[in-house]
């Protein structure tokens, strides 16, 4: 139960943070994948409404009576977040960065789906929803693997230089770790352990890379965005891992 609560708080708080910075700064570094929304007619209004929905959904996650309703709201909101990457994929299908944006949004959608499973009291239905979340997160882990392969030098550049035995070693190590986690989730072999280890790895990315980046350059909007996104995905992965314990891990009134 504690794991479910902590995962929910992390996911909810980071979602609120992302919504707040999205309302504060209307630029590509902050918004990333949904940035194209701002170029639509009434795009700023539509985009701000999306961020307000994320804030409301994140707060709702923190309040037990509204957890289930918030999970449904966030499934829709994060689904739209993912779909915002489709035009970029169509424009440049050979450039992987747009696929990264899609699967980042989809990973967070999987977290919201897991939250729905965690509040479901009907055993069979909860297990089915949890399975969807696991398989979806497995596909996201495949994408994270490919992203690190395609942008291996950039990935290595993010690793703090003081960590032995070197930046490229950890870039390759984490790429392999994502690949193994993807296989475990997709074939359901030690899937929960794989998700918990992936959650730990994502949390370490946040602690070792993005917290220092925000401290060093607090005026860089991209650092804040990556910080919030990293912990949203961390919370999402943690929730997906938690619901693999069994049905109804966290009822809406728990």
C-alpha positions as CSV (number, residue, x, y, z in Angstrom):
1,X,0.0,0.0,0.0
2,X,2.8,2.4,0.9
3,X,4.4,1.9,-2.5
4,X,1.1,2.8,-4.3
5,X,0.8,5.9,-2.2
6,X,4.3,7.1,-2.8
7,X,4.1,6.4,-6.5
8,X,0.8,8.2,-6.7
9,X,2.3,11.2,-4.9
10,X,5.3,11.4,-7.1
11,X,3.3,11.0,-10.3
12,X,0.7,13.6,-9.1
13,X,3.2,16.2,-7.9
14,X,5.4,16.0,-11.0
15,X,2.3,16.3,-13.2
16,X,1.2,19.4,-11.3
17,X,4.8,20.8,-11.7
18,X,4.7,20.2,-15.5
19,X,1.3,21.9,-15.8
20,X,2.5,24.9,-13.9
21,X,5.7,25.5,-15.9
22,X,3.6,25.0,-19.1
23,X,1.4,27.8,-18.0
24,X,4.3,30.0,-17.1
25,X,6.4,29.5,-20.2
26,X,5.0,29.1,-23.7
27,X,8.1,27.9,-25.6
28,X,9.3,24.7,-27.2
29,X,11.9,24.0,-24.5
30,X,9.1,23.8,-21.9
31,X,6.3,22.3,-23.8
32,X,8.3,19.9,-26.0
33,X,5.9,17.4,-27.6
34,X,2.6,19.4,-27.3
35,X,4.3,22.6,-28.5
36,X,2.6,22.3,-32.0
37,X,-0.7,22.8,-30.2
38,X,0.2,26.5,-29.6
39,X,0.4,27.2,-33.3
40,X,-3.2,26.1,-33.9
41,X,-6.1,28.6,-34.0
42,X,-6.8,29.4,-30.4
43,X,-3.8,27.2,-29.7
44,X,-2.6,29.0,-26.6
45,X,-6.0,28.7,-25.1
46,X,-6.3,25.0,-26.0
47,X,-2.8,24.4,-24.7
48,X,-3.3,26.2,-21.5
49,X,-6.5,24.2,-20.9
50,X,-4.5,21.0,-21.4
51,X,-2.0,22.2,-18.7
52,X,-4.9,23.2,-16.4
53,X,-6.3,19.7,-16.9
54,X,-2.9,18.2,-16.0
55,X,-2.7,20.3,-12.9
56,X,-6.3,19.4,-11.8
57,X,-5.6,15.7,-12.6
58,X,-2.3,15.8,-10.6
59,X,-4.0,17.4,-7.6
60,X,-6.8,14.9,-7.9
61,X,-4.2,12.1,-7.7
62,X,-3.1,13.4,-4.4
63,X,-6.6,13.3,-2.9
64,X,-7.9,9.7,-2.2
65,X,-11.6,10.5,-3.0
66,X,-10.7,11.7,-6.5
67,X,-8.0,9.3,-7.5
68,X,-10.2,7.2,-9.9
69,X,-11.8,10.2,-11.6
70,X,-8.3,11.8,-12.0
71,X,-6.9,8.6,-13.6
72,X,-9.6,8.8,-16.3
73,X,-8.9,12.5,-16.9
74,X,-5.2,11.9,-17.2
75,X,-5.6,9.0,-19.5
76,X,-7.3,11.4,-21.9
77,X,-4.9,14.3,-21.3
78,X,-1.8,12.2,-21.7
79,X,-3.3,10.5,-24.7
80,X,-3.6,13.9,-26.3
81,X,-0.1,14.7,-25.2
82,X,1.1,11.6,-27.2
83,X,-1.0,12.4,-30.2
84,X,0.6,15.8,-30.4
85,X,3.7,14.0,-31.6
86,X,2.0,12.5,-34.6
87,X,2.4,15.5,-36.9
88,X,6.2,15.6,-36.2
89,X,6.4,11.9,-37.0
90,X,4.6,12.4,-40.3
91,X,6.8,15.4,-41.2
92,X,10.0,13.6,-40.4
93,X,9.4,9.8,-40.2
94,X,13.2,9.0,-40.3
95,X,14.0,11.3,-37.4
96,X,13.5,9.5,-34.1
97,X,13.0,12.4,-31.8
98,X,9.3,12.7,-32.6
99,X,8.8,9.1,-31.7
100,X,10.6,9.8,-28.4
101,X,7.9,12.5,-27.6
102,X,5.1,10.1,-28.5
103,X,6.4,7.3,-26.2
104,X,7.2,9.7,-23.4
105,X,3.5,10.7,-23.4
106,X,2.4,7.1,-23.8
107,X,4.5,6.1,-20.8
108,X,2.6,8.7,-18.7
109,X,-0.6,7.4,-20.2
110,X,0.3,3.9,-18.9
111,X,0.8,5.4,-15.5
112,X,-2.7,6.8,-15.5
113,X,-4.0,3.4,-16.8
114,X,-2.2,1.7,-13.9
115,X,-3.8,4.2,-11.5
116,X,-7.2,3.2,-12.9
117,X,-6.3,-0.5,-12.4
118,X,-5.2,0.2,-8.8
119,X,-8.7,1.7,-8.0
120,X,-10.6,-1.1,-9.6
121,X,-12.3,-3.5,-7.2
122,X,-13.4,-6.1,-9.8
123,X,-10.5,-8.6,-9.9
124,X,-10.7,-9.6,-13.6
125,X,-11.1,-6.1,-14.8
126,X,-8.3,-4.8,-12.7
127,X,-6.0,-7.5,-14.0
128,X,-6.8,-6.7,-17.6
129,X,-6.2,-3.0,-17.1
130,X,-2.9,-3.7,-15.3
131,X,-1.8,-6.0,-18.2
132,X,-2.5,-3.2,-20.7
133,X,-0.4,-0.8,-18.6
134,X,2.5,-3.4,-18.4
135,X,2.5,-4.0,-22.2
136,X,2.2,-0.4,-23.0
137,X,5.2,0.5,-20.7
138,X,7.1,-2.4,-22.3
139,X,6.7,-0.7,-25.7
140,X,7.8,2.6,-24.2
141,X,10.9,0.8,-22.8
142,X,11.7,-0.4,-26.4
143,X,11.4,3.3,-27.5
144,X,13.7,4.4,-24.7
145,X,16.2,1.8,-25.8
146,X,16.2,2.9,-29.4
147,X,16.4,6.6,-28.4
148,X,19.5,5.9,-26.4
149,X,21.0,3.9,-29.3
150,X,20.3,6.6,-31.9
151,X,21.5,9.4,-29.6
152,X,24.1,7.5,-27.7
153,X,26.7,10.3,-27.6
154,X,24.1,12.8,-26.4
155,X,23.0,10.3,-23.7
156,X,26.6,9.9,-22.6
157,X,27.0,13.7,-22.4
158,X,24.3,13.8,-19.8
159,X,26.1,11.4,-17.4
160,X,28.0,13.3,-14.7
161,X,31.8,13.1,-15.4
162,X,32.6,12.2,-11.8
163,X,30.8,8.9,-12.0
164,X,33.2,6.0,-12.8
165,X,34.1,4.3,-15.0
166,X,33.0,6.8,-17.6
167,X,30.1,8.5,-19.4
168,X,29.9,6.1,-22.4
169,X,30.0,3.1,-20.1
170,X,26.8,4.2,-18.3
171,X,25.2,5.3,-21.5
172,X,25.6,1.7,-22.9
173,X,24.8,0.1,-19.5
174,X,21.4,2.0,-19.2
175,X,20.6,1.2,-22.9
176,X,21.0,-2.5,-22.2
177,X,19.0,-2.1,-19.0
178,X,16.1,-0.5,-20.9
179,X,16.3,-3.3,-23.4
180,X,16.2,-6.0,-20.8
181,X,13.3,-4.3,-19.0
182,X,11.4,-4.1,-22.3
183,X,11.8,-7.8,-22.9
184,X,10.8,-8.7,-19.3
185,X,7.6,-6.6,-19.5
186,X,6.5,-7.7,-23.0
187,X,7.0,-11.5,-22.3
188,X,5.9,-11.1,-18.6
189,X,9.1,-12.7,-17.2
190,X,10.1,-11.1,-13.9
191,X,8.2,-8.1,-15.2
192,X,7.5,-6.5,-11.8
193,X,11.1,-6.7,-10.8
194,X,12.1,-5.2,-14.2
195,X,9.7,-2.3,-13.7
196,X,10.9,-1.6,-10.2
197,X,14.6,-1.6,-11.4
198,X,13.6,0.7,-14.3
199,X,11.9,3.0,-11.9
200,X,15.0,3.1,-9.7
201,X,17.1,3.9,-12.8
202,X,14.7,6.7,-13.9
203,X,14.8,8.1,-10.4
204,X,18.6,8.2,-10.5
205,X,18.4,10.0,-13.8
206,X,16.4,12.7,-12.1
207,X,18.6,12.9,-9.0
208,X,22.0,12.7,-10.8
209,X,21.2,14.6,-14.0
210,X,18.1,16.9,-13.9
211,X,18.2,18.1,-10.3
212,X,21.8,19.3,-10.7
213,X,20.9,20.8,-14.1
214,X,18.0,22.8,-12.6
215,X,20.3,24.0,-9.8
216,X,23.1,25.0,-12.2
217,X,20.9,26.7,-14.7
218,X,17.5,27.6,-13.1
219,X,16.7,29.9,-16.0
220,X,16.9,27.2,-18.6
221,X,13.3,26.2,-19.3
222,X,14.3,22.9,-20.9
223,X,15.9,21.7,-17.6
224,X,12.7,22.3,-15.7
225,X,10.7,20.5,-18.3
226,X,13.0,17.5,-18.4
227,X,13.1,17.4,-14.6
228,X,9.2,17.3,-14.5
229,X,9.0,14.8,-17.4
230,X,11.6,12.5,-15.9
231,X,9.7,12.2,-12.6
232,X,6.4,11.9,-14.3
233,X,7.7,8.9,-16.2
234,X,9.4,7.6,-13.0
235,X,6.0,7.8,-11.1
236,X,4.2,6.2,-14.0
237,X,6.6,3.3,-14.1
238,X,6.4,2.9,-10.4
239,X,2.6,2.8,-10.5
240,X,2.6,0.2,-13.3
241,X,5.0,-1.9,-11.1
242,X,2.7,-1.6,-8.1
243,X,-0.5,-2.7,-9.8
244,X,1.2,-6.0,-10.8
245,X,0.8,-7.1,-7.2
246,X,-2.9,-7.8,-7.8
247,X,-6.3,-6.2,-8.3
248,X,-7.6,-3.2,-6.4
249,X,-4.3,-2.2,-4.9
250,X,-5.7,1.3,-4.2
251,X,-9.4,1.9,-4.2
252,X,-10.7,5.4,-4.8
253,X,-11.7,5.7,-1.2
254,X,-8.5,4.2,0.2
